[in-house]
Amino acid sequence: MKKLLLAGLLVWVPLLITAWVLLTVVGLVDKTLLLLPAALQPESLFGFYVPGLGFVLTFLVLLVTGLLYTNFIGAWLFRLGDRILSGIPLLKVVYTSVKQISDTLLTSSGKAFRESVLVPYPHPGVWALGFVTGNPPDNLASSFEDRMVAVYVPTAPSPASGYVIIVPENSLRPSGMTVDEALKYIVSLGVVTPPGEAAL
């Protein structure tokens, strides 16, 4: 009976968690409908709540914004707005930082993580999975004789938090994993291994 119950859990737990995440995301995105005038909201038009219409509205807003951004006049207006926001004290600190991060994450020319590596952290003899994010600023790099690199060491199971450390490039070891494989390994607490590998 214990074996059968475990098998049932292995089937239902991923399905229920996936459904819960999906419903939560749909509920959050549907809140964008509150931006519409009361007369245009689904409850007023149809008399009942229609789940998922927030996705349609968000998709249309993103599509129209993209169309505007890719033509000459729209691109000029966005550049003007960018200069205005970048010139407002305090606000420019937040805006420019978030813009740089989003450009890195979302544009095809930029990569948030270059490669996954093993880094001696938090002390020699102990190895952590990390991601090379780039080179440190010149004023930091000039303090060292060795070539230094910036490495992001995420925490598990949430890679959204972690530490940025600056280490000598020659102290790193290749992990043998792609960035996606390393992220899955971290999120799963070391349970999900790359194809062809076996968990210990």
C-alpha positions in Angstrom: 0.0 0.0 0.0 2.8 2.4 0.8 4.4 1.8 -2.6 1.0 2.4 -4.3 0.4 5.6 -2.4 3.9 6.9 -3.3 3.2 6.1 -7.0 0.0 8.1 -6.8 1.8 11.0 -5.2 4.4 11.0 -7.9 1.6 11.3 -10.5 -0.6 13.9 -8.7 1.9 16.2 -7.0 3.5 17.6 -10.2 0.1 18.0 -11.8 -1.5 19.8 -8.8 1.5 22.1 -8.4 1.6 22.9 -12.1 -2.2 23.6 -12.0 -1.8 25.8 -8.9 1.0 27.8 -10.5 -0.9 28.2 -13.7 -4.1 29.4 -11.9 -2.1 31.8 -9.8 -0.4 33.3 -12.8 -3.7 33.6 -14.7 -5.3 35.3 -11.6 -2.4 37.8 -11.4 -2.4 38.6 -15.1 -6.2 38.9 -15.1 -5.8 41.8 -12.7 -4.6 43.9 -15.7 -8.3 44.0 -16.7 -8.9 46.4 -13.8 -7.1 49.0 -15.9 -10.0 49.0 -18.3 -13.0 51.3 -17.7 -15.8 49.6 -15.7 -18.0 49.4 -18.8 -15.4 47.4 -20.7 -14.6 44.9 -18.1 -15.7 41.3 -18.8 -18.2 41.2 -15.9 -20.0 44.2 -17.3 -19.9 43.0 -20.9 -20.7 39.3 -20.4 -22.2 39.3 -17.0 -19.7 36.8 -15.6 -15.9 36.4 -15.1 -13.9 35.0 -18.0 -10.5 33.6 -16.9 -7.6 34.2 -19.2 -8.8 37.5 -20.8 -6.0 39.2 -18.9 -3.5 37.2 -21.0 -5.3 38.5 -24.2 -5.1 42.1 -23.0 -1.4 41.8 -22.0 -0.6 40.1 -25.3 -2.3 42.9 -27.2 -0.6 45.6 -25.2 2.8 44.0 -25.7 2.2 43.6 -29.4 1.1 47.2 -30.0 4.0 48.4 -27.9 6.4 46.3 -30.0 4.9 47.6 -33.2 5.3 51.2 -32.0 8.8 50.6 -30.8 10.0 49.2 -34.1 8.8 52.1 -36.3 10.7 55.3 -36.7 8.3 57.7 -34.9 7.6 55.2 -32.1 11.3 54.6 -31.6 11.9 58.3 -31.4 9.2 58.7 -28.8 10.6 55.9 -26.7 14.1 57.3 -26.8 12.7 60.7 -25.7 10.9 59.0 -22.8 14.0 57.1 -21.9 16.1 60.4 -21.8 13.4 62.0 -19.6 13.3 59.1 -17.1 17.0 58.8 -17.1 17.3 62.5 -16.2 15.1 62.5 -13.1 17.1 62.2 -9.8 16.5 59.0 -7.8 14.1 57.6 -10.4 17.0 57.3 -12.9 18.9 55.0 -10.5 16.0 52.5 -10.5 15.0 52.9 -14.1 18.5 52.6 -15.6 19.4 49.6 -13.4 16.2 47.7 -14.3 16.6 48.7 -18.0 20.1 47.3 -18.1 19.0 44.1 -16.5 16.0 43.6 -18.8 18.1 44.4 -21.9 20.6 41.7 -20.8 17.9 39.1 -20.0 15.6 39.7 -22.9 17.6 40.8 -25.9 19.1 38.2 -28.2 22.4 39.9 -28.2 22.9 39.7 -24.5 23.3 36.7 -22.2 22.6 37.0 -18.5 24.9 34.0 -17.8 27.8 33.2 -20.1 28.5 29.7 -18.7 28.1 27.6 -15.6 31.3 26.9 -13.6 32.4 25.4 -10.4 33.8 28.1 -8.0 35.6 27.6 -4.7 32.9 29.0 -2.4 32.4 29.8 0.5 36.0 28.6 1.2 38.7 26.5 -0.6 37.9 22.9 -0.8 34.2 23.4 -1.1 32.8 23.9 -4.6 29.6 25.7 -5.6 27.8 26.0 -9.0 28.0 29.5 -10.3 27.5 31.5 -13.5 30.0 33.8 -15.1 28.3 37.1 -15.6 31.1 39.2 -17.0 34.2 41.1 -16.1 34.4 43.4 -13.0 34.8 47.2 -13.5 38.4 48.4 -14.3 38.7 50.1 -10.9 38.1 46.8 -9.2 40.1 44.6 -11.6 43.1 46.9 -11.3 43.5 45.9 -7.6 44.5 42.4 -8.6 47.3 40.9 -10.5 45.3 37.9 -11.8 42.5 38.2 -14.4 39.3 38.5 -12.4 35.8 37.5 -13.4 32.4 38.2 -11.8 30.5 35.0 -10.8 26.9 34.8 -9.6 26.5 32.0 -7.0 22.7 31.3 -6.6 21.1 29.9 -3.6 18.9 26.8 -3.7 16.1 26.2 -4.4 15.5 29.8 -5.6 18.3 31.0 -8.0 16.7 34.5 -7.9 18.8 35.2 -4.8 22.5 34.7 -4.4 25.8 36.3 -4.2 28.0 38.1 -6.8 31.6 37.3 -6.1 34.8 38.3 -7.9 37.3 35.5 -8.2 40.5 34.8 -10.3 39.5 33.3 -13.6 42.1 30.5 -13.2 40.4 29.3 -10.0 37.3 28.3 -11.8 36.6 24.8 -13.1 34.2 23.9 -16.0 31.0 22.4 -14.6 30.2 20.3 -17.7 26.7 21.6 -17.6 24.9 24.1 -19.8 23.3 27.1 -18.0 19.8 25.5 -18.3 21.1 22.2 -16.8 22.8 24.0 -14.0 19.7 26.0 -13.1 17.6 22.8 -13.1 20.2 21.2 -10.8 20.1 24.1 -8.4 16.3 24.4 -8.3 15.9 20.7 -7.7 18.4 20.7 -4.8 20.7 18.5 -6.8 18.1 15.9 -7.6 17.6 16.6 -11.3 20.9 15.7 -13.1 21.8 16.3 -16.8 20.8 13.6 -19.3 23.1 10.6 -19.1 24.1 11.4 -15.5 22.9 9.6 -12.4 22.1 11.3 -9.1 24.1 10.1 -6.2 
